[in-house]
Amino acid sequence: MSELRRDPVIGRWVIIAVERANRPQAYVPPEKPRSAGVCPFCPGNEHMTPPEVLAYRPPGSPKDGPGWWVRCVSNKFPALAAEGQIRRHGDGMYDRIDGVGAHEVVIETPKHDVSPGDYDQHEFQEILWAYRDRALDLARDQRFRYILIFKNHGRTAGATLDHPHSQIIALPIVPKRVQEELAGAKTYFDYKERCVFCDIMDQERRDHVRVVESNASFVAFCPYASRFPFETWIVPRRHESHFRDIQKNDLTLLGEILGHTLQRIKTILKDPHFNYIVHTTPCDQGMLPHYHWHIEVMPKLTQVAGFEWGTGFYINPTPPEVAAEYLRGVEIAAASPETPHTPQESVLPAPPVPTPTPTGR
């Protein structure tokens, strides 16, 4: 019999369609479309992007030239404009704000034809360093209230270029979904005087049926009320509110567990399209006793259709206990030797996708 499961943070309900119990083989990927033309993110084409705002490259190599291994540039077609002040306007009963913010692209690797599931641990560490460096820098701008870090892998996940990249958007407001998480976490804390994310992680570690992997600093698990098949969260074991405060040892272990998680998903689901999002505390708030930063990884295996739009529920045909069991069973490749991160090398200015399974019937 199907179950309705309630997310303990924001109270969202999810239908776990136990009788369907789709295994990985049910998500059959179609042919991967290839983009044509010259890639602006490949080495040698640096002139095709805006100037870099950060790059990890050998000392002495020229800015906006080849030699980098991670490079961050402003988005050529930004969702928000970097220049200007935040002005609020009334339009009768409606409200609007000038579209001021920052929109950046993190070019994760010089290699064009590579899946994130094939990165080694060191490559993930360098990408995470770039996220942290840019989040710290953008958070200093008093105009910005929230720094959103996310990755779209594959066309159905929203990526418009094949070359591996992530995005960072600094917003003048706190997004609604973040507000819902903050409010839900605060309500739980006010009632129990404990962090809901800490309690979730403690129970998952105790039950272990949904845990995928853990190390000294992080736990990866398929959440109890998973919205999507093989949805996986990565949560720090120590209570921390801001991703940007992560330290070197923890970042090394985060690179390891994020890399392993994407390697497991790639192996089981034949390199599906996916999104991952870093959930963190707004810029202008300090350490919160009730909120815990984390990463949510969501493979694109089902369609959001009429039922989901009409109810705010989701239907997940693969129970998280089943997904975690499959993911745990993947043999992880041995890590390559680690190269220490050297911040002085930064250059700073002054299944392809499975056939969607309709769930909205």
Sequence and secondary structure as in RCSB ss.txt:
>XXXX:A:sequence
MSELRRDPVIGRWVIIAVERANRPQAYVPPEKPRSAGVCPFCPGNEHMTPPEVLAYRPPGSPKDGPGWWVRCVSN
KFPALAAEGQIRRHGDGMYDRIDGVGAHEVVIETPKHDVSPGDYDQHEFQEILWAYRDRALDLARDQRFRYILIF
KNHGRTAGATLDHPHSQIIALPIVPKRVQEELAGAKTYFDYKERCVFCDIMDQERRDHVRVVESNASFVAFCPYA
SRFPFETWIVPRRHESHFRDIQKNDLTLLGEILGHTLQRIKTILKDPHFNYIVHTTPCDQGMLPHYHWHIEVMPK
LTQVAGFEWGTGFYINPTPPEVAAEYLRGVEIAAASPETPHTPQESVLPAPPVPTPTPTGR
>XXXX:A:secstr
  EEEE TTT  EEEE TTT   GGGS         S  TTSTT GGGS  EEEEE  TT  TTSS  SEEEEE 
SS SSBSSS   EEEETTEEEE  B EEEEEE  S SS  GGG  HHHHHHHHHHHHHHHHHHHTSTT  EEEEE
EEESGGGT SSSS EEEEEEESS  HHHHHHHHHHHHHHHHHSS HHHHHHHHHHHH SSEEEE SSEEEE  TT
 SSTT EEEEESS  S GGG  HHHHHHHHHHHHHHHHHHHHHHTS  EEEEEE   TT    TT   EEEEEE 
 B   HHHHHHS EEESS HHHHHHHHHTS            GGGB          B    
